[in-house]
Amino acid sequence: MLTKKSRQNPILMEARKVLLNQVTINAHDRFVTVDEFRFQMWGAADGEASLRFWGVAHRERTYKSDMNNRKVIFRAEKRMITLGRGINYKSNPDAAGCIVRTYIFYPVVLAFYENKEGVLELAAFTPRWLTSGLAISTVVRKFEKAMDGVIERMDPEDKSLSEKIHDFFEKKKKKRQENKDKRRKQKISKRIDDNIDKEVERAIDNMKNKADGVETNDSQVDKDIAEVLNADWND
């Protein structure tokens, strides 16, 4: 089911064709949409029934970067091929795109481009279904991980339920890791303090034995500790 607003979005309409397998493969091994009806060698598209009946679920996210936008999009185009099959958009030849198959959810089509405001934007499309939000969130996180160090997300004020759930568990995971690191540091610190105490006690025992005329083999640690213990700190 396509709304009037959806029909006026050329990227969405191309993404819909990709999701319906209305594509061909160009010389660069990338998908390109076709206008004419043709028999699809790949068979029926995954989620085709939901797509035709319920329409396309989509979400946009904006990003910023210290690099030039064109360079960022170029890098995104190179890294997207690690996520899925690349797409050449006719409506926006400068956009980077791919289709990602998750094997659990319906496929997700990505389009990364510079919008009319000159801001880097990622649009994600998938057949509308109960799990479409989770599918989009999963693939967007994969994209952000692939672009780590290149872009930074500009978080919107209104997050989806799936994103709020993801952020909640991410914060809990981060807190658990911080507590785990803190306990490990405390354990290492205590072990070091115990070893120092043992070395000091052994050095003191050696000094007492030497004072009693007992022959001992001083280690460099013993000599260092003895120097500290015998130092005149009144000067």
C-alpha positions in Angstrom: 0.0 0.0 0.0 1.6 3.2 -1.2 0.6 6.6 0.1 0.8 9.8 -2.0 3.7 10.9 0.2 5.6 7.7 -0.4 5.1 8.0 -4.2 6.8 11.4 -4.0 9.9 9.9 -2.4 12.1 8.6 -5.3 14.6 6.9 -3.0 11.8 5.0 -1.2 10.3 4.0 -4.6 13.6 2.6 -5.8 14.2 0.8 -2.4 10.7 -0.8 -2.8 11.7 -2.1 -6.3 14.9 -3.6 -4.8 12.9 -5.3 -2.1 10.5 -6.7 -4.8 13.5 -8.0 -6.7 12.7 -5.7 -9.6 16.4 -5.3 -10.4 19.2 -6.3 -12.7 23.0 -6.5 -12.0 25.2 -4.0 -13.8 28.8 -4.4 -14.9 30.0 -3.5 -11.4 28.1 -6.3 -9.8 25.6 -3.9 -8.2 21.8 -3.8 -8.3 20.0 -1.4 -10.6 16.3 -1.1 -10.6 14.3 -1.8 -13.8 11.0 -0.2 -15.0 9.7 -3.0 -17.1 8.1 -6.2 -15.7 10.4 -9.2 -16.0 10.6 -12.7 -14.7 12.7 -12.8 -11.7 15.4 -15.5 -11.6 15.6 -15.2 -7.8 11.9 -16.1 -7.4 9.5 -14.3 -5.1 11.0 -11.6 -2.9 11.3 -12.2 0.9 8.5 -10.3 2.5 6.8 -9.4 -0.8 3.3 -10.1 0.5 3.8 -7.8 3.5 5.4 -5.2 1.3 2.5 -5.1 -1.2 -0.2 -5.2 1.4 1.2 -3.1 4.3 3.7 -1.0 2.4 7.3 0.1 3.3 8.6 0.8 6.8 11.3 3.4 6.7 13.4 5.5 9.1 15.9 8.2 8.6 19.0 9.1 10.7 21.4 12.0 10.4 25.1 12.0 11.0 28.0 14.4 11.2 31.7 13.9 10.3 35.0 15.8 10.4 35.5 14.8 6.8 34.0 16.2 3.6 30.5 14.8 2.9 31.5 13.4 -0.5 34.5 11.6 1.0 32.3 10.1 3.7 29.8 8.8 1.2 32.6 7.4 -0.9 33.9 5.5 2.2 30.4 4.4 3.0 30.0 3.0 -0.5 33.2 0.9 -0.1 32.2 -0.4 3.3 28.6 -1.2 2.5 29.7 -4.1 0.3 30.7 -5.8 3.5 27.1 -5.7 4.6 25.3 -6.8 1.5 24.9 -6.3 -2.3 25.6 -2.7 -3.4 22.9 -0.6 -5.1 23.2 2.2 -7.7 20.3 4.6 -7.2 19.0 6.2 -10.4 17.3 9.0 -8.5 20.5 9.9 -6.7 23.6 8.7 -8.4 25.8 10.2 -5.6 24.1 8.1 -2.9 25.7 4.9 -1.5 23.3 2.0 -1.0 23.0 -1.7 -0.4 20.5 -4.4 0.6 21.2 -6.3 3.8 19.7 -9.8 4.5 19.6 -10.7 8.2 18.3 -14.3 7.8 16.0 -13.5 10.8 14.0 -10.4 9.7 13.0 -9.2 6.2 15.8 -7.6 4.1 16.6 -4.0 4.7 17.7 -1.5 2.0 20.0 1.3 3.0 20.6 4.6 1.2 23.3 7.0 2.5 23.4 10.5 1.0 23.6 14.2 1.5 20.1 15.6 2.0 18.8 19.0 0.8 20.0 20.6 4.0 23.6 19.5 3.3 23.5 16.9 6.2 24.6 13.3 5.9 21.5 11.1 6.1 20.9 7.4 6.2 17.5 6.0 5.1 16.5 2.4 5.9 13.6 0.6 4.2 12.0 -2.8 4.8 8.6 -4.5 4.3 6.2 -3.2 7.0 5.7 -5.9 9.6 5.7 -6.5 13.4 9.5 -6.9 13.4 10.3 -4.1 10.9 11.6 -1.8 13.7 13.9 -4.4 15.0 15.1 -5.2 11.5 15.9 -1.6 10.7 17.6 -1.0 14.1 19.8 -4.1 13.7 21.0 -3.2 10.2 21.5 0.5 11.1 23.8 -0.6 14.0 25.7 -2.8 11.6 26.2 0.2 9.3 27.3 2.5 12.2 29.8 -0.2 13.3 31.2 -0.4 9.8 31.5 3.4 9.7 33.0 3.7 13.2 35.5 6.5 13.4 34.2 8.2 10.3 30.7 9.4 11.3 28.9 10.3 14.5 25.2 10.0 14.9 23.1 13.0 15.6 20.5 11.4 18.0 16.9 12.5 17.4 14.7 13.5 20.3 12.1 10.9 19.4 13.6 7.4 19.5 11.6 4.3 18.5 10.7 1.7 21.1 13.2 -0.8 19.7 16.0 1.8 19.9 15.0 2.7 23.5 15.2 -1.0 24.4 18.5 -1.3 22.7 19.9 1.7 24.5 18.7 0.4 27.8 20.5 -2.9 27.4 23.6 -1.2 26.0 23.8 1.0 29.2 23.3 -2.1 31.4 26.0 -3.9 29.4 28.4 -0.9 29.7 27.7 -0.6 33.5 28.4 -4.3 34.0 31.7 -4.0 32.1 32.7 -1.0 34.1 32.0 -2.8 37.4 34.0 -5.8 36.1 37.0 -3.7 35.1 36.8 -2.0 38.5 36.9 -5.3 40.4 39.7 -6.6 38.2 41.8 -3.4 38.9 41.1 -3.7 42.6 42.2 -7.4 42.6 45.4 -6.6 40.7 46.1 -3.6 43.0 45.6 -5.9 46.1 47.9 -8.5 44.6 50.6 -6.0 44.0 50.2 -4.6 47.5 50.5 -8.1 49.0 53.6 -8.8 47.0 55.2 -5.6 48.1 54.4 -6.4 51.8 55.9 -9.8 51.4 59.1 -8.4 49.8 59.4 -5.8 52.6 58.9 -8.5 55.2 61.5 -10.7 53.5 64.0 -7.8 53.3 63.5 -7.0 57.0 64.1 -10.7 57.9 67.2 -10.7 55.8 68.5 -7.6 57.5 67.8 -9.1 60.9 69.6 -12.3 59.9 72.6 -10.3 58.7 72.6 -8.5 62.0 72.7 -11.9 63.8 75.5 -13.0 61.6 73.4 -15.3 59.4 74.6 -15.3 55.7 71.9 -14.3 53.2 71.7 -13.8 49.5 70.3 -10.3 48.9 68.3 -9.7 45.7 68.2 -6.3 44.0 64.7 -5.8 45.5 66.2 -6.5 49.0 68.9 -3.9 48.4 66.4 -1.3 47.2 64.1 -1.9 50.2 67.0 -1.8 52.6 68.2 1.5 51.1 64.7 2.9 51.7 64.5 1.5 55.3 68.0 2.8 56.2 67.6 6.2 54.7 67.9 9.2 56.9 64.7 11.1 56.3 65.4 13.9 58.7 67.5 16.0 56.2 
